[in-house]
Structure formats: C-alpha cells, structure tokens
Amino acid sequence: MANPPHIAILGAGIFVKTQYLPRLAEISSLFHLKAIWSRSEESARGAVEIASKHFPGVDCKWGDNGLDEIIQDDSIIGVAVVLAGQTQVDISLKLLKAGKHVLQEKPAAVSVSEIETALSRYKSLCANSPGSPIWAVAENYRFEPAFVESKKLLAEIGDMMTVQVIVEGSMNSSNPYFSSSWRRSFTGGFILDMGVHFVAGLRMLVGCEMISVSAMTSHVDRTLPPPDNISSVFQLENGCSGVFVMVVSSKSPKIFWRVVGAKGTLQIERGVHEGRHGYVVSLYDADGQSKTSFYPFSGVTEELKSFIHDIAQANLKEKGSNYEAETRLSFLEGARDVAVLDAMLESGTKNGALVQVKQFSG
C-alpha cells in the first residue's frame, strides 16, 4: 500500500502477544504499527520486544503520558483497544472523541446499561464531528469462513424448525485466561466473556435476532466465577425457538451450532483436521445424505484486515463524508451479542422468568 495507515495497540496481555501480533504480522504490508501501549512500562516493553521482530521501530508507550501521546499523535488514525473489559468503553470513547478509529476487543460492554450510555455518547460525538470515526468491536466468529459459508447454505434446509447451541468449554487452570482477574470481577464472568462469541455465531448463522429468553443458571465449579453453567430457551423473531446451553469448564469439551429445517439440517462443530483447528460444517439433506467441509480458523486475521481496509478507505474520503464500514465489525453488532447474554443472566437470577432481549437499532 502506498501510504499505509498508522495504527497503535493499547494493551500488552496474552491476546495481544499470542493473537494480535502474529496475525498482524501476516498482513504487515497493509499498515504501519507505530506504537504499543500498556499501563506499566514492563508490560509494554515485553510486547514491543515481540512486535519488533515484525515491526521494527515500533514505539513503546506506557502510563497516562504514553496514552496522551497516542491520542495527540495525528499520524495514528486507528487504535486497537485490547484491555480489561471494564475499562475498554471509556478509553474507546476518549480515542473516538480525538478522531481516532477504534477496534475494541469484545465484549462490547459489560452490561446493557453500559451499552446504552456508550451509544448515546457516541451518537452525540458523531453529531458534532464532520467525519464520524469508526467504532468497531472485534468479533472473529462473524469473519470465520465456516460461518460465512454456512449462512449461504441455510436456504437449503428449508423452513427453520429449531436451533441448538451447545458449548462445553475448557476454561480450567491450564488455560492462560483462567487467572485473568478482570473476567472474574463483573456479572456473568466467563459466561459473558466467552458467550458473546457463541451468540455472535448463532446470530450470524440464523440471520435474525433473538427477542426473548428464559434461562436457569448454576455455580458448580468454585474455582470459576458465578455462574459457570447456563441453560436457556430462546425465541427468534422469525418464530423459531431454540436452546443455548453453556458449561464454562467441561472434561470433554464440545462446541456446536445445529439448525434443523423442514428439508434438512445444518451443523457447525469445532474440530481438528490434519492438525489444524477449525470447524467441520455438515449439511444433511431430506434423504439423510450429508456433505461435510472443514474450514480452518482465520477469523482474527480477516477481522483485522477488514478494519485496516475500512480505516484506510475512510481516511481517503474527504472530511465531512462518512465511509460505510463493514457492518460485521460494528459496535451495534457487538452490543446485540451482549444484550442476549445480559437477558439470559437476568432470567437466571429470576428462576427462569421470561426476559425480553433489549433491541438496539442502527
């Protein structure tokens, strides 16, 4: 790219080191990584040391002064915010106010009430600026080829009859995120943090919104924050109903989405094929015959590529006109994922009472 956009990363934790930096390295010709910031100097230097192998000359920033320097640097047009869930929204809004485009890690927020406040602030900020900065939420499931392709196959199974999402996770002490303190200190814990992925996959697949839920929750594994189990029945706006079952830590992990239609069934299941991790997509027709395809994980790379493309295009636009960014990355989509989990968790505290899912419109 002739004039690649300059970006910065806020955060230097596990996900930045193991996912962001390796994935960004795959597409390094599309942008210039100018800086990495963390609250502490030690943490920032650790991430910069890893990054400098692929991005020589990347600046190391830390603390309040370092954050201010990034905000005031007009050459940096995009910022990835990969911080504790409780702090991301405030920092994202601070960057957006400064005119930066933001890719914020999921979850979009920790509750529906935080989303409502955030959207109100973002809308007023956009109303007062000539070119609205892009606020994207990183949700790699919407970019996984398995979901993109399965969405196209859905028409082949006829009228939707029921949907099942079964998640038996593997969040135990051997998982690097197990000890993450911020995930343990907000309502919903790992159910919310991990669950938004599975809700995103479901919403992407069925192509419509959930309007109401009824859920039961429990807390069995005391090494995990409550709740660590949720069983929910949900109603889709197309009239179809389904179940969403999530166990945070299972001895036999299994994850799948299954849509049963009048003419067949479509299933996406997490799996490994020839040493590569990804998804097995199975399409069963009316005669019980099946076709299967395997799609390796590539969602993180694809979402990063999409965000960089969006900010480069937005930057080329004249001031005062808005660029139509990729909707799969929009803050609104991330907000809708959170709203579903928020409703399920609320129902769980009310012994399964029916709760309407908060609907957010564009």
C-alpha positions as CSV (number, residue, x, y, z in Angstrom):
1,M,0.0,0.0,0.0
2,A,1.4,3.4,-1.0
3,N,0.5,5.2,2.2
4,P,-0.4,2.5,4.7
5,P,-2.5,3.8,7.7
6,H,-0.6,4.2,11.0
7,I,-2.1,2.2,14.0
8,A,-1.4,1.7,17.7
9,I,-2.3,-1.1,20.1
10,L,-3.5,-0.4,23.6
11,G,-2.8,-3.5,25.7
12,A,0.0,-5.9,26.1
13,G,-1.6,-9.0,27.5
14,I,-2.0,-12.6,26.4
15,F,-4.2,-12.0,23.5
16,V,-2.1,-9.2,22.1
17,K,1.1,-11.3,22.3
18,T,-0.4,-14.6,21.1
19,Q,-3.0,-13.4,18.5
20,Y,-2.8,-9.8,17.5
21,L,0.9,-9.6,16.9
22,P,1.2,-12.9,14.9
23,R,-2.0,-12.2,12.9
24,L,-1.0,-8.6,12.2
25,A,2.4,-9.9,11.1
26,E,0.6,-11.9,8.4
27,I,-0.8,-8.7,6.9
28,S,2.1,-6.3,7.8
29,S,2.2,-4.7,4.3
30,L,-1.3,-3.2,4.8
31,F,-0.4,-0.8,7.7
32,H,2.3,0.7,9.9
33,L,2.3,-0.3,13.6
34,K,3.5,2.9,15.2
35,A,3.1,2.2,19.0
36,I,2.1,-0.3,21.6
37,W,0.8,1.0,25.0
38,S,0.3,-0.6,28.4
39,R,-0.3,0.8,31.8
40,S,3.1,-0.4,33.0
41,E,6.4,0.1,31.3
42,E,7.4,-3.6,31.9
43,S,4.3,-4.9,30.2
44,A,4.7,-2.5,27.2
45,R,8.3,-3.4,26.7
46,G,7.5,-7.1,26.8
47,A,5.0,-6.7,23.9
48,V,7.3,-4.3,21.9
49,E,10.1,-6.9,22.1
50,I,7.8,-9.5,20.5
51,A,6.5,-7.0,17.9
52,S,9.8,-5.6,16.9
53,K,10.7,-8.8,15.1
54,H,8.0,-8.0,12.5
55,F,7.6,-4.3,13.1
56,P,11.0,-2.7,13.6
57,G,10.9,0.8,15.1
58,V,7.5,0.4,16.9
59,D,7.3,2.9,19.8
60,C,6.9,1.7,23.4
61,K,4.3,3.8,25.4
62,W,3.0,3.4,28.9
63,G,1.1,5.2,31.6
64,D,-1.1,8.3,31.4
65,N,1.6,10.2,29.5
66,G,2.0,7.5,26.9
67,L,-1.7,7.3,26.3
68,D,-1.9,11.1,25.9
69,E,0.9,10.9,23.3
70,I,-1.0,8.4,21.2
71,I,-4.2,10.4,21.5
72,Q,-2.4,13.6,20.4
73,D,-0.4,11.9,17.5
74,D,-2.3,12.9,14.4
75,S,-0.4,10.3,12.3
76,I,-2.1,7.5,14.2
77,I,-5.6,7.1,12.7
78,G,-6.6,3.7,14.1
79,V,-6.2,2.1,17.5
80,A,-6.9,-1.5,18.7
81,V,-8.1,-1.4,22.3
82,V,-7.3,-4.8,23.9
83,L,-7.7,-4.1,27.6
84,A,-9.8,-5.2,30.6
85,G,-13.5,-5.4,29.8
86,Q,-14.4,-2.9,32.4
87,T,-12.1,-0.1,31.0
88,Q,-12.5,-0.6,27.3
89,V,-15.6,1.5,26.6
90,D,-14.3,4.7,28.4
91,I,-10.9,4.5,26.7
92,S,-12.5,3.8,23.3
93,L,-14.8,6.9,23.6
94,K,-11.8,9.0,24.6
95,L,-10.0,7.9,21.4
96,L,-13.1,8.4,19.3
97,K,-13.5,11.9,20.6
98,A,-10.0,12.6,19.5
99,G,-11.0,11.4,16.0
100,K,-9.3,8.0,16.0
101,H,-11.0,5.0,14.5
102,V,-11.2,2.2,17.2
103,L,-11.2,-1.6,17.0
104,Q,-12.3,-2.6,20.5
105,E,-12.0,-6.2,21.8
106,K,-15.2,-8.0,22.8
107,P,-17.3,-7.9,24.9
108,A,-18.6,-4.6,23.5
109,A,-19.5,-3.7,27.1
110,V,-20.2,-5.5,30.4
111,S,-23.9,-4.8,30.6
112,V,-26.9,-3.4,28.6
113,S,-26.9,-0.2,30.7
114,E,-23.2,0.5,29.8
115,I,-24.1,0.0,26.1
116,E,-27.0,2.4,26.3
117,T,-24.7,5.1,27.8
118,A,-21.9,4.4,25.4
119,L,-24.2,4.6,22.3
120,S,-25.7,7.8,23.5
121,R,-22.2,9.3,23.9
122,Y,-21.0,8.0,20.6
123,K,-24.0,9.4,18.7
124,S,-23.6,12.9,20.2
125,L,-19.9,12.7,19.4
126,C,-20.6,11.8,15.8
127,A,-23.2,14.6,15.5
128,N,-20.5,17.1,16.4
129,S,-17.8,15.8,14.1
130,P,-17.6,16.3,10.4
131,G,-16.5,12.7,9.7
132,S,-17.7,10.0,12.1
133,P,-14.9,7.9,13.5
134,I,-15.4,4.1,13.1
135,W,-16.2,2.2,16.3
136,A,-15.7,-1.5,15.6
137,V,-15.9,-4.4,18.0
138,A,-13.6,-7.4,17.3
139,E,-15.8,-10.5,16.8
140,N,-13.8,-13.0,14.8
141,Y,-16.7,-15.5,14.7
142,R,-18.5,-13.2,12.2
143,F,-15.4,-13.5,10.0
144,E,-14.8,-17.2,10.3
145,P,-15.2,-18.8,6.8
146,A,-17.3,-21.6,8.4
147,F,-20.0,-19.2,9.4
148,V,-19.8,-17.1,6.2
149,E,-20.3,-20.3,4.1
150,S,-22.9,-21.8,6.4
151,K,-25.0,-18.7,6.2
152,K,-25.2,-19.3,2.4
153,L,-26.2,-23.0,2.9
154,L,-29.1,-22.2,5.3
155,A,-31.6,-21.8,2.5
156,E,-31.1,-25.4,1.5
157,I,-32.6,-26.8,4.7
158,G,-36.0,-25.1,4.3
159,D,-38.1,-23.5,7.0
160,M,-36.3,-23.4,10.3
161,M,-37.8,-25.6,13.0
162,T,-35.3,-25.5,15.9
163,V,-31.8,-24.3,16.8
164,Q,-29.3,-25.8,19.2
165,V,-26.2,-24.2,20.5
166,I,-24.2,-26.5,22.8
167,V,-21.0,-25.2,24.4
168,E,-18.9,-27.4,26.7
169,G,-15.9,-25.2,27.2
170,S,-12.4,-26.0,28.7
171,M,-11.8,-23.0,31.0
172,N,-9.6,-24.6,33.6
173,S,-6.3,-23.8,35.4
174,S,-4.3,-24.9,32.4
175,N,-5.9,-22.2,30.3
176,P,-3.9,-18.9,30.1
177,Y,-7.1,-16.9,30.6
178,F,-8.2,-18.8,33.8
179,S,-6.4,-16.4,36.1
180,S,-7.5,-13.2,34.3
181,S,-8.7,-11.0,37.2
182,W,-11.0,-8.7,35.2
183,R,-13.0,-11.6,33.8
184,R,-13.8,-12.6,37.4
185,S,-14.9,-9.2,38.6
186,F,-18.0,-8.5,36.5
187,T,-21.5,-10.0,36.4
188,G,-21.5,-13.1,34.2
189,G,-17.7,-13.7,34.3
190,F,-16.7,-16.2,31.7
191,I,-20.3,-16.8,30.6
192,L,-20.4,-13.3,29.3
193,D,-16.8,-13.0,28.1
194,M,-16.8,-16.3,26.2
195,G,-20.5,-16.5,25.5
196,V,-20.6,-13.4,23.2
197,H,-18.6,-15.5,20.7
198,F,-21.2,-18.3,20.6
199,V,-24.1,-15.8,20.4
200,A,-22.4,-14.0,17.6
201,G,-22.0,-17.3,15.7
202,L,-25.7,-18.1,16.3
203,R,-27.0,-14.6,15.2
204,M,-24.7,-14.7,12.1
205,L,-26.0,-18.2,11.2
206,V,-29.7,-17.7,11.5
207,G,-29.7,-14.1,10.2
208,C,-32.3,-12.7,12.7
209,E,-32.5,-11.5,16.3
210,M,-33.4,-13.2,19.5
211,I,-36.4,-11.5,21.1
212,S,-36.9,-13.3,24.4
213,V,-35.1,-15.8,26.6
214,S,-35.7,-18.0,29.7
215,A,-32.7,-19.3,31.5
216,M,-31.5,-21.3,34.5
217,T,-28.0,-20.7,35.8
218,S,-25.9,-22.5,38.4
219,H,-22.5,-22.4,40.1
220,V,-20.8,-25.7,40.5
221,D,-17.1,-25.2,40.0
222,R,-16.0,-22.9,42.8
223,T,-12.7,-22.2,41.1
224,L,-14.7,-20.2,38.5
225,P,-16.8,-17.0,39.0
226,P,-20.6,-17.5,39.1
227,P,-22.4,-18.6,37.1
228,D,-20.5,-21.3,35.4
229,N,-23.4,-23.1,33.8
230,I,-26.4,-21.7,31.8
231,S,-29.3,-23.5,30.1
232,S,-31.6,-21.2,28.1
233,V,-34.6,-21.4,25.8
234,F,-34.8,-18.6,23.3
235,Q,-37.3,-17.2,20.7
236,L,-36.1,-15.9,17.4
237,E,-38.0,-13.0,15.6
238,N,-38.8,-15.4,12.8
239,G,-40.9,-17.5,15.2
240,C,-38.4,-20.3,15.6
241,S,-37.2,-21.3,19.1
242,G,-34.0,-23.0,20.3
243,V,-31.8,-23.8,23.2
244,F,-28.5,-22.3,24.3
245,V,-26.5,-24.5,26.7
246,M,-23.1,-23.4,28.0
247,V,-20.8,-25.1,30.5
248,V,-17.7,-23.0,31.2
249,S,-15.4,-25.9,32.0
250,S,-16.0,-29.5,30.9
251,K,-13.8,-32.5,31.0
252,S,-14.9,-33.4,27.4
253,P,-15.1,-30.1,25.5
254,K,-17.5,-29.9,22.6
255,I,-19.0,-26.9,20.8
256,F,-21.6,-26.9,18.0
257,W,-24.4,-25.0,16.4
258,R,-27.2,-27.0,14.8
259,V,-30.2,-25.7,12.8
260,V,-32.9,-28.2,12.0
261,G,-35.1,-27.3,9.0
262,A,-38.0,-28.9,7.1
263,K,-35.8,-30.1,4.3
264,G,-32.5,-30.9,6.2
265,T,-30.1,-29.9,8.9
266,L,-27.0,-27.7,9.1
267,Q,-24.4,-28.2,11.7
268,I,-21.1,-26.3,12.6
269,E,-18.8,-28.1,15.0
270,R,-15.5,-27.1,16.4
271,G,-12.8,-29.7,15.5
272,V,-9.3,-30.5,14.3
273,H,-8.4,-31.7,10.8
274,E,-4.9,-32.8,9.8
275,G,-3.5,-30.9,12.8
276,R,-5.4,-27.7,12.0
277,H,-8.0,-26.3,14.4
278,G,-11.3,-25.0,12.8
279,Y,-14.9,-26.0,12.1
280,V,-16.5,-29.0,10.4
281,V,-19.6,-27.9,8.5
282,S,-22.1,-30.7,7.8
283,L,-25.2,-30.3,5.6
284,Y,-27.8,-33.2,5.8
285,D,-30.4,-33.3,3.1
286,A,-34.0,-34.6,3.2
287,D,-32.7,-38.2,2.4
288,G,-30.3,-38.2,5.2
289,Q,-27.3,-37.8,2.9
290,S,-24.6,-35.5,4.2
291,K,-21.8,-33.3,2.8
292,T,-19.0,-32.1,5.1
293,S,-16.4,-29.4,4.7
294,F,-13.6,-28.3,7.0
295,Y,-12.7,-24.6,7.5
296,P,-9.5,-23.7,9.5
297,F,-9.7,-20.7,11.9
298,S,-8.9,-17.4,10.2
299,G,-11.4,-15.0,11.7
300,V,-8.9,-12.9,13.7
301,T,-6.8,-12.2,10.6
302,E,-9.9,-11.5,8.5
303,E,-11.4,-9.0,11.0
304,L,-8.1,-7.2,11.4
305,K,-7.7,-7.0,7.6
306,S,-11.3,-5.6,7.3
307,F,-10.7,-2.9,10.0
308,I,-7.4,-1.8,8.3
309,H,-9.2,-1.6,5.0
310,D,-12.0,0.4,6.5
311,I,-9.8,3.0,8.1
312,A,-7.7,3.3,5.0
313,Q,-10.8,4.0,2.9
314,A,-12.3,6.3,5.5
315,N,-9.1,8.3,5.6
316,L,-9.2,8.7,1.8
317,K,-12.7,10.2,2.0
318,E,-13.0,13.9,2.1
319,K,-13.6,15.4,5.5
320,G,-17.3,15.6,6.2
321,S,-18.4,12.5,4.4
322,N,-18.8,9.1,6.2
323,Y,-17.4,5.9,4.9
324,E,-19.7,2.9,5.2
325,A,-17.7,0.5,7.3
326,E,-18.1,-3.3,7.5
327,T,-21.3,-3.9,9.5
328,R,-20.0,-7.2,10.9
329,L,-17.5,-5.2,13.0
330,S,-19.9,-2.5,14.1
331,F,-20.3,-1.7,17.8
332,L,-24.0,-2.3,17.4
333,E,-23.4,-5.9,16.4
334,G,-21.2,-6.4,19.5
335,A,-23.9,-4.7,21.6
336,R,-26.6,-7.1,20.4
337,D,-24.4,-10.1,21.4
338,V,-24.1,-8.7,24.9
339,A,-27.8,-7.9,25.1
340,V,-28.7,-11.6,24.6
341,L,-26.3,-12.8,27.3
342,D,-27.5,-10.0,29.6
343,A,-31.1,-11.1,29.2
344,M,-30.1,-14.8,29.9
345,L,-28.2,-13.9,33.0
346,E,-31.1,-11.7,34.3
347,S,-33.5,-14.6,33.7
348,G,-31.2,-16.9,35.6
349,T,-31.4,-14.6,38.7
350,K,-35.2,-14.8,38.4
351,N,-35.5,-18.6,38.3
352,G,-36.1,-18.7,34.6
353,A,-38.6,-15.9,34.2
354,L,-39.1,-14.8,30.6
355,V,-37.0,-11.8,29.8
356,Q,-37.2,-9.6,26.6
357,V,-33.9,-9.1,24.9
358,K,-33.0,-5.4,24.5
359,Q,-33.1,-4.5,20.8
360,F,-30.6,-1.9,19.5
361,S,-31.3,-0.3,16.2
362,G,-28.8,1.4,14.0
